[in-house]
Amino acid sequence: MGQTRIHEDVDVYVVFAKGTVVPRAFRWAGRTYTVDTVNQRWSGHNGHVRLYYFAVTAGGNAYKLCFNTQDVHWMLEEVYV
């Protein structure tokens, strides 16, 4: 499986279930990807900014999404194909 760094803004559709954010789909490069599985979630910091990461699968490929709490926006960080 190869890894490609993307680092582009995306729109992410989420639901809040039992106190947890669950990504359901994201829109990237004019296409909507339905999330099949959230494989892992974790958080980290970039200086004082809290970041939330989600490793998801969609359409047979793996993606790493990141939510930036300061700017309140989502990024597609990496694609694994």
N, C-alpha and C positions, 0 to 999 in steps of 0.2 A: 504494500500500500504506500503510495507516494504522498508527500505532504507539500502543499502549496500555501504560502503566506498570502493572504488577501488584504486584510485591514481596510475594508470598505464599509461605509454606512449601509445599513439595511433596515427595513421595517420588519418588526417581529410582532406576531399575534400571540398573546399569552392568555392563560386563564390563571386565576388564583384559586387553588384548591387546598383546603386544610392548612392555610397559612404559608403555602409554598407557591412560588412562581413556576408555571409550567409552560414552556414555549410549545406552541401548537403548529406554527407555520412561520416562514419568513420570506420576504420578497427581496430578491437580489438580481440585478442585471435584467430587469423586466420580466422575471419569472417568479412564480410563487412555488415554494417548496413546502410540502406538508411533512411535519416532523413525525416520524414513525416511533422513535424511542428517544427519551432523554437518558443517556448512558451514565452521565456523571455531572455533578454540579459542585462548584467550589467558589471561594471568594479570595480576593487579594487586594493589594493596594498599589497605586502608582503615586508615590508621594503621600499626600493626605487624601487622595481620591479613592473611594471604595469601588471596586470592580467585582462584578458577579459573572462567572463563566459557566457555560453550559456546553457539554459535549453531546451532540445529537446525531442521529442518523435520519436521513431523508432520501428516499429513492435509491437505496443501496449504497450511498456514499456517507461519509462522516464529516461533520462540520463543527467548528468551535465558534460559538457566539459569545459576545461580551456585552454586558450592560454597564455603562458608565453612570454612576449615581450623581456626579457633579453636573454633567452636561445633559443628563437624562436622555441618553440615546444609545442605540445598539450598533455594534460592529460585527461583521463577519471577519473573524481573525484568520482562520485557516480552513482549508478543505483537504480531506484525505480521500484519494480515489485509488 
